[in-house]
């Protein structure tokens, strides 16, 4: 199906010079975006929950020690200065900012999309 879509894209681009290339690409890939097994899967009921009780219990058990810098998660806390220095230098280089300024990220916005408990971002 993918090869057929690419062939269709080539034919569309050759057949008319006034076709927008973006539209041609979308048209070529349209068959790939439909007829997926999950497309017809019914949505779970509104009362259904995705909460895993075992995961909740596991993290509740370690919650008190999570922020203890001398506790079992000490390595994560110890790594933070190195992680922050790496992020600061890399982001400043990428965005053309001065890594030695008091506010090197001024004017930038960040979103933390990590999967951890916030030790780095907080």
Biopython code that builds the backbone (N, CA, C, O; Angstrom):
import numpy as np
from Bio.PDB.StructureBuilder import StructureBuilder

atoms = [
    (1, "UNK", "N", (0.824, -1.189, 0.000)),
    (1, "UNK", "CA", (0.000, 0.000, 0.000)),
    (1, "UNK", "C", (0.871, 1.257, 0.000)),
    (1, "UNK", "O", (0.547, 2.230, -0.680)),
    (2, "UNK", "N", (1.967, 1.247, 0.750)),
    (2, "UNK", "CA", (2.844, 2.413, 0.799)),
    (2, "UNK", "C", (3.439, 2.693, -0.580)),
    (2, "UNK", "O", (3.489, 3.845, -1.014)),
    (3, "UNK", "N", (3.893, 1.633, -1.277)),
    (3, "UNK", "CA", (4.467, 1.824, -2.612)),
    (3, "UNK", "C", (3.416, 2.343, -3.585)),
    (3, "UNK", "O", (3.709, 3.178, -4.441)),
    (4, "UNK", "N", (2.193, 1.842, -3.448)),
    (4, "UNK", "CA", (1.114, 2.327, -4.302)),
    (4, "UNK", "C", (0.871, 3.817, -4.055)),
    (4, "UNK", "O", (0.603, 4.566, -4.995)),
    (5, "UNK", "N", (0.962, 4.247, -2.800)),
    (5, "UNK", "CA", (0.781, 5.659, -2.470)),
    (5, "UNK", "C", (1.894, 6.511, -3.052)),
    (5, "UNK", "O", (1.648, 7.611, -3.545)),
    (6, "UNK", "N", (3.122, 6.001, -2.995)),
    (6, "UNK", "CA", (4.235, 6.747, -3.590)),
    (6, "UNK", "C", (4.074, 6.854, -5.099)),
    (6, "UNK", "O", (4.337, 7.905, -5.684)),
    (7, "UNK", "N", (3.641, 5.762, -5.730)),
    (7, "UNK", "CA", (3.411, 5.780, -7.169)),
    (7, "UNK", "C", (2.331, 6.799, -7.512)),
    (7, "UNK", "O", (2.457, 7.547, -8.481)),
    (8, "UNK", "N", (1.275, 6.823, -6.715)),
    (8, "UNK", "CA", (0.189, 7.785, -6.918)),
    (8, "UNK", "C", (0.700, 9.221, -6.779)),
    (8, "UNK", "O", (0.305, 10.103, -7.541)),
    (9, "UNK", "N", (1.576, 9.447, -5.806)),
    (9, "UNK", "CA", (2.162, 10.767, -5.601)),
    (9, "UNK", "C", (2.971, 11.195, -6.819)),
    (9, "UNK", "O", (2.882, 12.342, -7.255)),
    (10, "UNK", "N", (3.761, 10.275, -7.367)),
    (10, "UNK", "CA", (4.551, 10.601, -8.557)),
    (10, "UNK", "C", (3.642, 10.947, -9.724)),
    (10, "UNK", "O", (3.895, 11.914, -10.443)),
    (11, "UNK", "N", (2.590, 10.171, -9.917)),
    (11, "UNK", "CA", (1.667, 10.437, -11.020)),
    (11, "UNK", "C", (0.937, 11.756, -10.843)),
    (11, "UNK", "O", (0.717, 12.471, -11.820)),
    (12, "UNK", "N", (0.556, 12.093, -9.621)),
    (12, "UNK", "CA", (-0.105, 13.372, -9.371)),
    (12, "UNK", "C", (0.825, 14.532, -9.678)),
    (12, "UNK", "O", (0.414, 15.529, -10.270)),
    (13, "UNK", "N", (2.076, 14.398, -9.274)),
    (13, "UNK", "CA", (2.998, 15.508, -9.477)),
    (13, "UNK", "C", (3.360, 15.674, -10.944)),
    (13, "UNK", "O", (3.683, 16.781, -11.375)),
    (14, "UNK", "N", (3.314, 14.585, -11.727)),
    (14, "UNK", "CA", (3.631, 14.681, -13.156)),
    (14, "UNK", "C", (2.435, 15.159, -13.974)),
    (14, "UNK", "O", (2.595, 15.828, -14.995)),
    (15, "UNK", "N", (1.233, 14.807, -13.510)),
    (15, "UNK", "CA", (0.050, 15.055, -14.326)),
    (15, "UNK", "C", (-0.348, 16.524, -14.401)),
    (15, "UNK", "O", (-0.932, 16.950, -15.397)),
    (16, "UNK", "N", (-0.051, 17.292, -13.389)),
    (16, "UNK", "CA", (-0.466, 18.687, -13.402)),
    (16, "UNK", "C", (0.529, 19.534, -12.638)),
    (16, "UNK", "O", (0.917, 19.206, -11.517)),
    (17, "UNK", "N", (0.930, 20.615, -13.253)),
    (17, "UNK", "CA", (1.902, 21.484, -12.595)),
    (17, "UNK", "C", (1.229, 22.454, -11.628)),
    (17, "UNK", "O", (1.913, 23.114, -10.845)),
    (18, "UNK", "N", (-0.114, 22.552, -11.671)),
    (18, "UNK", "CA", (-0.781, 23.497, -10.783)),
    (18, "UNK", "C", (-1.288, 22.849, -9.493)),
    (18, "UNK", "O", (-2.012, 23.491, -8.732)),
    (19, "UNK", "N", (-0.926, 21.598, -9.235)),
    (19, "UNK", "CA", (-1.319, 20.938, -7.993)),
    (19, "UNK", "C", (-0.332, 21.321, -6.902)),
    (19, "UNK", "O", (0.883, 21.223, -7.074)),
    (20, "UNK", "N", (-0.879, 21.757, -5.786)),
    (20, "UNK", "CA", (-0.054, 22.095, -4.636)),
    (20, "UNK", "C", (0.639, 20.820, -4.153)),
    (20, "UNK", "O", (-0.038, 19.824, -3.900)),
    (21, "UNK", "N", (1.976, 20.822, -4.019)),
    (21, "UNK", "CA", (2.694, 19.613, -3.589)),
    (21, "UNK", "C", (2.215, 19.078, -2.242)),
    (21, "UNK", "O", (2.200, 17.867, -2.023)),
    (22, "UNK", "N", (1.822, 19.981, -1.338)),
    (22, "UNK", "CA", (1.330, 19.524, -0.035)),
    (22, "UNK", "C", (0.043, 18.719, -0.196)),
    (22, "UNK", "O", (-0.147, 17.698, 0.465)),
    (23, "UNK", "N", (-0.832, 19.185, -1.072)),
    (23, "UNK", "CA", (-2.082, 18.469, -1.304)),
    (23, "UNK", "C", (-1.817, 17.130, -1.969)),
    (23, "UNK", "O", (-2.495, 16.144, -1.679)),
    (24, "UNK", "N", (-0.836, 17.089, -2.857)),
    (24, "UNK", "CA", (-0.492, 15.836, -3.521)),
    (24, "UNK", "C", (0.025, 14.818, -2.511)),
    (24, "UNK", "O", (-0.320, 13.638, -2.575)),
    (25, "UNK", "N", (0.848, 15.279, -1.584)),
    (25, "UNK", "CA", (1.376, 14.369, -0.558)),
    (25, "UNK", "C", (0.242, 13.846, 0.312)),
    (25, "UNK", "O", (0.173, 12.650, 0.595)),
    (26, "UNK", "N", (-0.651, 14.742, 0.739)),
    (26, "UNK", "CA", (-1.784, 14.306, 1.558)),
    (26, "UNK", "C", (-2.658, 13.311, 0.805)),
    (26, "UNK", "O", (-3.112, 12.320, 1.377)),
    (27, "UNK", "N", (-2.891, 13.574, -0.470)),
    (27, "UNK", "CA", (-3.709, 12.670, -1.270)),
    (27, "UNK", "C", (-3.035, 11.308, -1.408)),
    (27, "UNK", "O", (-3.703, 10.275, -1.367)),
    (28, "UNK", "N", (-1.721, 11.307, -1.571)),
    (28, "UNK", "CA", (-1.004, 10.047, -1.733)),
    (28, "UNK", "C", (-1.024, 9.211, -0.464)),
    (28, "UNK", "O", (-1.080, 7.983, -0.522)),
    (29, "UNK", "N", (-0.978, 9.875, 0.674)),
    (29, "UNK", "CA", (-0.913, 9.140, 1.930)),
    (29, "UNK", "C", (-2.275, 8.888, 2.557)),
    (29, "UNK", "O", (-2.368, 8.218, 3.585)),
    (30, "UNK", "N", (-3.326, 9.415, 1.955)),
    (30, "UNK", "CA", (-4.658, 9.241, 2.513)),
    (30, "UNK", "C", (-5.023, 7.774, 2.742)),
    (30, "UNK", "O", (-5.587, 7.455, 3.789)),
    (31, "UNK", "N", (-4.725, 6.865, 1.804)),
    (31, "UNK", "CA", (-5.066, 5.461, 2.068)),
    (31, "UNK", "C", (-4.348, 4.899, 3.294)),
    (31, "UNK", "O", (-4.855, 3.984, 3.943)),
    (32, "UNK", "N", (-3.203, 5.426, 3.605)),
    (32, "UNK", "CA", (-2.463, 4.938, 4.765)),
    (32, "UNK", "C", (-3.072, 5.422, 6.071)),
    (32, "UNK", "O", (-2.866, 4.802, 7.115)),
    (33, "UNK", "N", (-3.816, 6.517, 6.028)),
    (33, "UNK", "CA", (-4.368, 7.106, 7.233)),
    (33, "UNK", "C", (-5.727, 6.529, 7.606)),
    (33, "UNK", "O", (-6.250, 6.807, 8.685)),
    (34, "UNK", "N", (-6.286, 5.743, 6.731)),
    (34, "UNK", "CA", (-7.600, 5.157, 6.979)),
    (34, "UNK", "C", (-7.479, 3.637, 7.033)),
    (34, "UNK", "O", (-6.413, 3.074, 6.785)),
    (35, "UNK", "N", (-8.557, 3.007, 7.353)),
    (35, "UNK", "CA", (-8.624, 1.549, 7.412)),
    (35, "UNK", "C", (-7.641, 0.952, 8.405)),
    (35, "UNK", "O", (-7.066, -0.108, 8.156)),
    (36, "UNK", "N", (-7.453, 1.617, 9.508)),
    (36, "UNK", "CA", (-6.608, 1.089, 10.577)),
    (36, "UNK", "C", (-7.493, 0.283, 11.522)),
    (36, "UNK", "O", (-8.655, 0.634, 11.723)),
    (37, "UNK", "N", (-6.959, -0.797, 12.107)),
    (37, "UNK", "CA", (-7.788, -1.600, 13.002)),
    (37, "UNK", "C", (-8.322, -0.805, 14.187)),
    (37, "UNK", "O", (-9.422, -1.078, 14.667)),
    (38, "UNK", "N", (-7.565, 0.167, 14.660)),
    (38, "UNK", "CA", (-8.011, 0.926, 15.816)),
    (38, "UNK", "C", (-9.029, 1.996, 15.460)),
    (38, "UNK", "O", (-9.666, 2.556, 16.352)),
    (39, "UNK", "N", (-9.195, 2.292, 14.185)),
    (39, "UNK", "CA", (-10.113, 3.355, 13.773)),
    (39, "UNK", "C", (-11.561, 3.007, 14.115)),
    (39, "UNK", "O", (-12.366, 3.896, 14.392)),
    (40, "UNK", "N", (-11.891, 1.722, 14.095)),
    (40, "UNK", "CA", (-13.263, 1.309, 14.360)),
    (40, "UNK", "C", (-13.447, 0.759, 15.767)),
    (40, "UNK", "O", (-14.514, 0.241, 16.097)),
    (41, "UNK", "N", (-12.423, 0.868, 16.592)),
    (41, "UNK", "CA", (-12.514, 0.388, 17.963)),
    (41, "UNK", "C", (-13.375, 1.346, 18.766)),
    (41, "UNK", "O", (-13.120, 2.550, 18.766)),
    (42, "UNK", "N", (-14.388, 0.835, 19.451)),
    (42, "UNK", "CA", (-15.229, 1.743, 20.244)),
    (42, "UNK", "C", (-14.433, 2.336, 21.396)),
    (42, "UNK", "O", (-13.540, 1.696, 21.953)),
    (43, "UNK", "N", (-14.770, 3.551, 21.736)),
    (43, "UNK", "CA", (-14.110, 4.220, 22.855)),
    (43, "UNK", "C", (-14.612, 3.618, 24.161)),
    (43, "UNK", "O", (-15.778, 3.235, 24.261)),
    (44, "UNK", "N", (-13.738, 3.533, 25.166)),
    (44, "UNK", "CA", (-14.205, 2.993, 26.447)),
    (44, "UNK", "C", (-15.259, 3.909, 27.060)),
    (44, "UNK", "O", (-15.318, 5.103, 26.764)),
    (45, "UNK", "N", (-16.064, 3.338, 27.895)),
    (45, "UNK", "CA", (-17.108, 4.115, 28.564)),
    (45, "UNK", "C", (-16.469, 5.229, 29.381)),
    (45, "UNK", "O", (-15.327, 5.109, 29.826)),
    (46, "UNK", "N", (-17.201, 6.293, 29.571)),
    (46, "UNK", "CA", (-16.678, 7.453, 30.298)),
    (46, "UNK", "C", (-16.263, 7.091, 31.716)),
    (46, "UNK", "O", (-15.392, 7.744, 32.290)),
    (47, "UNK", "N", (-16.872, 6.065, 32.288)),
    (47, "UNK", "CA", (-16.538, 5.698, 33.662)),
    (47, "UNK", "C", (-15.312, 4.794, 33.742)),
    (47, "UNK", "O", (-14.801, 4.548, 34.835)),
    (48, "UNK", "N", (-14.835, 4.297, 32.608)),
    (48, "UNK", "CA", (-13.656, 3.428, 32.614)),
    (48, "UNK", "C", (-12.433, 4.233, 33.034)),
    (48, "UNK", "O", (-12.327, 5.422, 32.732)),
    (49, "UNK", "N", (-11.524, 3.584, 33.727)),
    (49, "UNK", "CA", (-10.339, 4.269, 34.233)),
    (49, "UNK", "C", (-9.084, 3.614, 33.681)),
    (49, "UNK", "O", (-9.042, 2.400, 33.478)),
    (50, "UNK", "N", (-8.073, 4.419, 33.442)),
    (50, "UNK", "CA", (-6.789, 3.892, 32.994)),
    (50, "UNK", "C", (-5.804, 3.806, 34.156)),
    (50, "UNK", "O", (-4.624, 3.522, 33.949)),
    (51, "UNK", "N", (-6.276, 4.046, 35.360)),
    (51, "UNK", "CA", (-5.418, 4.028, 36.541)),
    (51, "UNK", "C", (-5.061, 2.585, 36.881)),
    (51, "UNK", "O", (-5.934, 1.729, 37.020)),
    (52, "UNK", "N", (-3.771, 2.336, 37.011)),
    (52, "UNK", "CA", (-3.285, 1.024, 37.404)),
    (52, "UNK", "C", (-3.050, 1.058, 38.914)),
    (52, "UNK", "O", (-2.128, 1.723, 39.387)),
    (53, "UNK", "N", (-3.863, 0.361, 39.647)),
    (53, "UNK", "CA", (-3.794, 0.405, 41.112)),
    (53, "UNK", "C", (-2.452, -0.101, 41.640)),
    (53, "UNK", "O", (-1.968, 0.402, 42.654)),
    (54, "UNK", "N", (-1.845, -1.075, 40.981)),
    (54, "UNK", "CA", (-0.540, -1.586, 41.419)),
    (54, "UNK", "C", (0.528, -0.501, 41.277)),
    (54, "UNK", "O", (1.388, -0.349, 42.145)),
    (55, "UNK", "N", (0.466, 0.256, 40.166)),
    (55, "UNK", "CA", (1.418, 1.361, 39.971)),
    (55, "UNK", "C", (1.205, 2.444, 41.023)),
    (55, "UNK", "O", (2.167, 2.987, 41.566)),
    (56, "UNK", "N", (-0.048, 2.753, 41.306)),
    (56, "UNK", "CA", (-0.347, 3.742, 42.345)),
    (56, "UNK", "C", (0.242, 3.324, 43.685)),
    (56, "UNK", "O", (0.860, 4.132, 44.378)),
    (57, "UNK", "N", (0.050, 2.075, 44.041)),
    (57, "UNK", "CA", (0.561, 1.576, 45.322)),
    (57, "UNK", "C", (2.085, 1.619, 45.358)),
    (57, "UNK", "O", (2.679, 1.969, 46.378)),
    (58, "UNK", "N", (2.716, 1.260, 44.238)),
    (58, "UNK", "CA", (4.184, 1.256, 44.179)),
    (58, "UNK", "C", (4.743, 2.656, 44.421)),
    (58, "UNK", "O", (5.674, 2.832, 45.208)),
    (59, "UNK", "N", (4.173, 3.644, 43.744)),
    (59, "UNK", "CA", (4.691, 5.004, 43.886)),
    (59, "UNK", "C", (4.270, 5.655, 45.204)),
    (59, "UNK", "O", (4.991, 6.502, 45.732)),
    (60, "UNK", "N", (3.138, 5.276, 45.726)),
    (60, "UNK", "CA", (2.730, 5.783, 47.040)),
    (60, "UNK", "C", (3.701, 5.297, 48.112)),
    (60, "UNK", "O", (3.979, 6.008, 49.078)),
    (61, "UNK", "N", (4.212, 4.081, 47.934)),
    (61, "UNK", "CA", (5.141, 3.511, 48.917)),
    (61, "UNK", "C", (6.485, 4.242, 48.943)),
    (61, "UNK", "O", (7.152, 4.261, 49.977)),
    (62, "UNK", "N", (6.887, 4.837, 47.832)),
    (62, "UNK", "CA", (8.186, 5.534, 47.793)),
    (62, "UNK", "C", (8.050, 7.050, 47.880)),
    (62, "UNK", "O", (9.054, 7.762, 47.880)),
    (63, "UNK", "N", (6.830, 7.544, 47.955)),
    (63, "UNK", "CA", (6.598, 8.992, 47.917)),
    (63, "UNK", "C", (7.334, 9.745, 49.015)),
    (63, "UNK", "O", (7.869, 10.825, 48.765)),
    (64, "UNK", "N", (7.371, 9.207, 50.207)),
    (64, "UNK", "CA", (8.012, 9.917, 51.322)),
    (64, "UNK", "C", (9.519, 10.046, 51.149)),
    (64, "UNK", "O", (10.120, 10.987, 51.666)),
    (65, "UNK", "N", (10.136, 9.115, 50.430)),
    (65, "UNK", "CA", (11.594, 9.164, 50.263)),
    (65, "UNK", "C", (12.028, 9.816, 48.949)),
    (65, "UNK", "O", (13.222, 10.021, 48.731)),
    (66, "UNK", "N", (11.077, 10.144, 48.075)),
    (66, "UNK", "CA", (11.401, 10.676, 46.744)),
    (66, "UNK", "C", (12.242, 11.947, 46.807)),
    (66, "UNK", "O", (13.214, 12.074, 46.063)),
    (67, "UNK", "N", (11.895, 12.876, 47.667)),
    (67, "UNK", "CA", (12.591, 14.159, 47.735)),
    (67, "UNK", "C", (13.711, 14.191, 48.769)),
    (67, "UNK", "O", (14.341, 15.231, 48.959)),
    (68, "UNK", "N", (13.967, 13.077, 49.435)),
    (68, "UNK", "CA", (15.054, 13.000, 50.412)),
    (68, "UNK", "C", (16.378, 12.887, 49.658)),
    (68, "UNK", "O", (16.679, 11.848, 49.072)),
    (69, "UNK", "N", (17.176, 13.978, 49.678)),
    (69, "UNK", "CA", (18.428, 14.003, 48.898)),
    (69, "UNK", "C", (19.465, 13.021, 49.428)),
    (69, "UNK", "O", (20.457, 12.756, 48.749)),
    (70, "UNK", "N", (19.263, 12.482, 50.607)),
    (70, "UNK", "CA", (20.173, 11.470, 51.154)),
    (70, "UNK", "C", (19.530, 10.079, 51.141)),
    (70, "UNK", "O", (20.118, 9.122, 51.645)),
    (71, "UNK", "N", (18.342, 9.963, 50.575)),
    (71, "UNK", "CA", (17.599, 8.702, 50.577)),
    (71, "UNK", "C", (17.964, 7.799, 49.413)),
    (71, "UNK", "O", (19.006, 7.973, 48.782)),
    (72, "UNK", "N", (17.100, 6.833, 49.133)),
    (72, "UNK", "CA", (17.375, 5.845, 48.087)),
    (72, "UNK", "C", (17.464, 6.438, 46.677)),
    (72, "UNK", "O", (17.991, 5.792, 45.771)),
    (73, "UNK", "N", (16.959, 7.649, 46.485)),
    (73, "UNK", "CA", (17.015, 8.277, 45.163)),
    (73, "UNK", "C", (18.106, 9.341, 45.092)),
    (73, "UNK", "O", (18.082, 10.215, 44.226)),
    (74, "UNK", "N", (19.052, 9.254, 46.005)),
    (74, "UNK", "CA", (20.166, 10.202, 46.048)),
    (74, "UNK", "C", (20.876, 10.322, 44.695)),
    (74, "UNK", "O", (21.200, 11.439, 44.293)),
    (75, "UNK", "N", (21.135, 9.214, 43.969)),
    (75, "UNK", "CA", (21.817, 9.358, 42.670)),
    (75, "UNK", "C", (21.099, 10.306, 41.708)),
    (75, "UNK", "O", (21.748, 11.040, 40.963)),
    (76, "UNK", "N", (19.778, 10.293, 41.721)),
    (76, "UNK", "CA", (19.032, 11.208, 40.849)),
    (76, "UNK", "C", (19.270, 12.657, 41.254)),
    (76, "UNK", "O", (19.439, 13.529, 40.402)),
    (77, "UNK", "N", (19.282, 12.905, 42.547)),
    (77, "UNK", "CA", (19.509, 14.263, 43.049)),
    (77, "UNK", "C", (20.943, 14.710, 42.778)),
    (77, "UNK", "O", (21.176, 15.869, 42.434)),
    (78, "UNK", "N", (21.898, 13.804, 42.928)),
    (78, "UNK", "CA", (23.311, 14.130, 42.709)),
    (78, "UNK", "C", (23.573, 14.444, 41.236)),
    (78, "UNK", "O", (24.421, 15.280, 40.923)),
    (79, "UNK", "N", (22.855, 13.784, 40.336)),
    (79, "UNK", "CA", (23.040, 14.004, 38.893)),
    (79, "UNK", "C", (22.472, 15.335, 38.413)),
    (79, "UNK", "O", (22.862, 15.816, 37.350)),
    (80, "UNK", "N", (21.574, 15.931, 39.159)),
    (80, "UNK", "CA", (20.882, 17.133, 38.692)),
    (80, "UNK", "C", (21.795, 18.270, 38.253)),
    (80, "UNK", "O", (21.558, 18.830, 37.182)),
    (81, "UNK", "N", (22.827, 18.649, 39.013)),
    (81, "UNK", "CA", (23.675, 19.750, 38.547)),
    (81, "UNK", "C", (24.309, 19.470, 37.178)),
    (81, "UNK", "O", (24.411, 20.371, 36.345)),
    (82, "UNK", "N", (24.729, 18.238, 36.951)),
    (82, "UNK", "CA", (25.317, 17.876, 35.656)),
    (82, "UNK", "C", (24.264, 17.904, 34.561)),
    (82, "UNK", "O", (24.521, 18.399, 33.464)),
    (83, "UNK", "N", (23.098, 17.384, 34.845)),
    (83, "UNK", "CA", (22.011, 17.393, 33.860)),
    (83, "UNK", "C", (21.621, 18.825, 33.506)),
    (83, "UNK", "O", (21.429, 19.150, 32.334)),
    (84, "UNK", "N", (21.505, 19.673, 34.516)),
    (84, "UNK", "CA", (21.131, 21.070, 34.270)),
    (84, "UNK", "C", (22.204, 21.808, 33.476)),
    (84, "UNK", "O", (21.884, 22.598, 32.587)),
    (85, "UNK", "N", (23.478, 21.557, 33.790)),
    (85, "UNK", "CA", (24.564, 22.203, 33.044)),
    (85, "UNK", "C", (24.531, 21.783, 31.581)),
    (85, "UNK", "O", (24.730, 22.610, 30.691)),
    (86, "UNK", "N", (24.284, 20.509, 31.331)),
    (86, "UNK", "CA", (24.197, 20.019, 29.954)),
    (86, "UNK", "C", (23.030, 20.679, 29.220)),
    (86, "UNK", "O", (23.187, 21.160, 28.098)),
    (87, "UNK", "N", (21.871, 20.699, 29.855)),
    (87, "UNK", "CA", (20.703, 21.320, 29.226)),
    (87, "UNK", "C", (20.939, 22.801, 28.963)),
    (87, "UNK", "O", (20.604, 23.309, 27.893)),
    (88, "UNK", "N", (21.510, 23.485, 29.929)),
    (88, "UNK", "CA", (21.770, 24.922, 29.786)),
    (88, "UNK", "C", (22.700, 25.189, 28.605)),
    (88, "UNK", "O", (22.396, 26.033, 27.762)),
    (89, "UNK", "N", (23.822, 24.486, 28.533)),
    (89, "UNK", "CA", (24.779, 24.743, 27.450)),
    (89, "UNK", "C", (24.204, 24.350, 26.091)),
    (89, "UNK", "O", (24.394, 25.062, 25.106)),
    (90, "UNK", "N", (23.510, 23.231, 26.037)),
    (90, "UNK", "CA", (22.944, 22.772, 24.766)),
    (90, "UNK", "C", (21.849, 23.711, 24.276)),
    (90, "UNK", "O", (21.830, 24.084, 23.102)),
    (91, "UNK", "N", (20.941, 24.094, 25.161)),
    (91, "UNK", "CA", (19.854, 24.985, 24.759)),
    (91, "UNK", "C", (20.363, 26.377, 24.400)),
    (91, "UNK", "O", (19.884, 26.987, 23.444)),
    (92, "UNK", "N", (21.327, 26.878, 25.158)),
    (92, "UNK", "CA", (21.881, 28.202, 24.848)),
    (92, "UNK", "C", (22.578, 28.191, 23.493)),
    (92, "UNK", "O", (22.448, 29.135, 22.714)),
    (93, "UNK", "N", (23.314, 27.127, 23.218)),
    (93, "UNK", "CA", (23.985, 27.024, 21.919)),
    (93, "UNK", "C", (22.943, 26.975, 20.799)),
    (93, "UNK", "O", (23.096, 27.642, 19.775)),
    (94, "UNK", "N", (21.894, 26.191, 20.994)),
    (94, "UNK", "CA", (20.864, 26.042, 19.966)),
    (94, "UNK", "C", (20.107, 27.349, 19.711)),
    (94, "UNK", "O", (19.851, 27.708, 18.562)),
    (95, "UNK", "N", (19.753, 28.054, 20.780)),
    (95, "UNK", "CA", (18.945, 29.267, 20.645)),
    (95, "UNK", "C", (19.769, 30.547, 20.601)),
    (95, "UNK", "O", (19.210, 31.644, 20.591)),
    (96, "UNK", "N", (21.099, 30.419, 20.573)),
    (96, "UNK", "CA", (21.958, 31.599, 20.490)),
    (96, "UNK", "C", (21.901, 32.468, 21.731)),
    (96, "UNK", "O", (21.953, 33.694, 21.636)),
    (97, "UNK", "N", (21.795, 31.845, 22.890)),
    (97, "UNK", "CA", (21.723, 32.578, 24.159)),
    (97, "UNK", "C", (23.069, 32.488, 24.876)),
    (97, "UNK", "O", (23.876, 31.601, 24.596)),
    (98, "UNK", "N", (23.298, 33.418, 25.806)),
    (98, "UNK", "CA", (24.524, 33.433, 26.602)),
    (98, "UNK", "C", (24.342, 32.531, 27.822)),
    (98, "UNK", "O", (23.541, 32.848, 28.701)),
    (99, "UNK", "N", (25.077, 31.405, 27.894)),
    (99, "UNK", "CA", (24.894, 30.490, 29.022)),
    (99, "UNK", "C", (25.372, 31.063, 30.356)),
    (99, "UNK", "O", (25.053, 30.515, 31.412)),
    (100, "UNK", "N", (26.129, 32.156, 30.319)),
    (100, "UNK", "CA", (26.649, 32.746, 31.553)),
    (100, "UNK", "C", (25.804, 33.915, 32.054)),
    (100, "UNK", "O", (26.108, 34.498, 33.095)),
    (101, "UNK", "N", (24.755, 34.256, 31.327)),
    (101, "UNK", "CA", (23.898, 35.352, 31.782)),
    (101, "UNK", "C", (23.053, 34.881, 32.967)),
    (101, "UNK", "O", (22.887, 33.682, 33.191)),
    (102, "UNK", "N", (22.526, 35.842, 33.714)),
    (102, "UNK", "CA", (21.708, 35.510, 34.886)),
    (102, "UNK", "C", (20.414, 34.803, 34.485)),
    (102, "UNK", "O", (19.903, 33.964, 35.227)),
    (103, "UNK", "N", (19.888, 35.145, 33.308)),
    (103, "UNK", "CA", (18.637, 34.541, 32.831)),
    (103, "UNK", "C", (18.838, 34.061, 31.388)),
    (103, "UNK", "O", (18.344, 34.690, 30.452)),
    (104, "UNK", "N", (19.555, 32.959, 31.207)),
    (104, "UNK", "CA", (19.877, 32.526, 29.845)),
    (104, "UNK", "C", (18.666, 32.072, 29.034)),
    (104, "UNK", "O", (18.730, 32.031, 27.805)),
    (105, "UNK", "N", (17.581, 31.735, 29.692)),
    (105, "UNK", "CA", (16.405, 31.243, 28.973)),
    (105, "UNK", "C", (15.315, 32.297, 28.831)),
    (105, "UNK", "O", (14.184, 31.981, 28.460)),
    (106, "UNK", "N", (15.651, 33.540, 29.124)),
    (106, "UNK", "CA", (14.658, 34.609, 29.035)),
    (106, "UNK", "C", (14.086, 34.658, 27.620)),
    (106, "UNK", "O", (14.822, 34.653, 26.633)),
    (107, "UNK", "N", (12.765, 34.706, 27.546)),
    (107, "UNK", "CA", (12.078, 34.758, 26.263)),
    (107, "UNK", "C", (11.740, 33.384, 25.702)),
    (107, "UNK", "O", (11.034, 33.288, 24.699)),
    (108, "UNK", "N", (12.226, 32.330, 26.325)),
    (108, "UNK", "CA", (11.935, 30.974, 25.859)),
    (108, "UNK", "C", (10.872, 30.347, 26.754)),
    (108, "UNK", "O", (10.713, 30.731, 27.913)),
    (109, "UNK", "N", (10.160, 29.392, 26.208)),
    (109, "UNK", "CA", (9.170, 28.644, 26.983)),
    (109, "UNK", "C", (9.517, 27.165, 26.865)),
    (109, "UNK", "O", (9.910, 26.689, 25.801)),
    (110, "UNK", "N", (9.365, 26.452, 27.967)),
    (110, "UNK", "CA", (9.671, 25.030, 27.990)),
    (110, "UNK", "C", (8.489, 24.257, 28.530)),
    (110, "UNK", "O", (7.690, 24.763, 29.318)),
    (111, "UNK", "N", (8.400, 23.026, 28.088)),
    (111, "UNK", "CA", (7.410, 22.115, 28.622)),
    (111, "UNK", "C", (8.160, 20.839, 29.000)),
    (111, "UNK", "O", (8.943, 20.319, 28.205)),
    (112, "UNK", "N", (7.924, 20.342, 30.194)),
    (112, "UNK", "CA", (8.563, 19.108, 30.643)),
    (112, "UNK", "C", (7.648, 17.952, 30.276)),
    (112, "UNK", "O", (6.574, 17.792, 30.855)),
    (113, "UNK", "N", (8.073, 17.151, 29.319)),
    (113, "UNK", "CA", (7.269, 16.009, 28.887)),
    (113, "UNK", "C", (7.921, 14.699, 29.324)),
    (113, "UNK", "O", (7.735, 13.654, 28.700)),
    (114, "UNK", "N", (8.673, 14.779, 30.385)),
    (114, "UNK", "CA", (9.361, 13.600, 30.900)),
    (114, "UNK", "C", (8.394, 12.618, 31.531)),
    (114, "UNK", "O", (7.189, 12.855, 31.610)),
    (115, "UNK", "N", (8.953, 11.526, 31.971)),
    (115, "UNK", "CA", (8.121, 10.492, 32.585)),
    (115, "UNK", "C", (8.513, 10.276, 34.043)),
    (115, "UNK", "O", (8.180, 9.250, 34.636)),
    (116, "UNK", "N", (9.209, 11.232, 34.609)),
    (116, "UNK", "CA", (9.664, 11.072, 35.987)),
    (116, "UNK", "C", (8.811, 11.839, 36.967)),
    (116, "UNK", "O", (7.720, 12.310, 36.647)),
    (117, "UNK", "N", (9.335, 11.950, 38.161)),
    (117, "UNK", "CA", (8.595, 12.594, 39.240)),
    (117, "UNK", "C", (8.934, 14.051, 39.424)),
    (117, "UNK", "O", (8.557, 14.635, 40.440)),
    (118, "UNK", "N", (9.625, 14.662, 38.490)),
    (118, "UNK", "CA", (9.886, 16.088, 38.550)),
    (118, "UNK", "C", (11.151, 16.501, 39.267)),
    (118, "UNK", "O", (11.324, 17.683, 39.563)),
    (119, "UNK", "N", (12.044, 15.567, 39.557)),
    (119, "UNK", "CA", (13.266, 15.924, 40.281)),
    (119, "UNK", "C", (14.079, 16.955, 39.498)),
    (119, "UNK", "O", (14.634, 17.877, 40.095)),
    (120, "UNK", "N", (14.156, 16.818, 38.204)),
    (120, "UNK", "CA", (14.916, 17.782, 37.402)),
    (120, "UNK", "C", (14.153, 19.090, 37.231)),
    (120, "UNK", "O", (14.710, 20.164, 37.453)),
    (121, "UNK", "N", (12.891, 19.009, 36.841)),
    (121, "UNK", "CA", (12.154, 20.229, 36.498)),
    (121, "UNK", "C", (11.750, 21.056, 37.706)),
    (121, "UNK", "O", (11.573, 22.268, 37.583)),
    (122, "UNK", "N", (11.601, 20.446, 38.849)),
    (122, "UNK", "CA", (11.207, 21.227, 40.016)),
    (122, "UNK", "C", (12.427, 21.764, 40.703)),
    (122, "UNK", "O", (12.313, 22.453, 41.716)),
]
sb = StructureBuilder()
sb.init_structure("model")
sb.init_model(0)
sb.init_chain("A")
sb.init_seg("    ")
for serial, (resi, resn, name, xyz) in enumerate(atoms, 1):
    if name == "N":
        sb.init_residue(resn, " ", resi, " ")
    sb.init_atom(name, np.array(xyz, "f"), 0.0, 1.0, " ", f" {name:<3s}", serial, name[0])
structure = sb.get_structure()
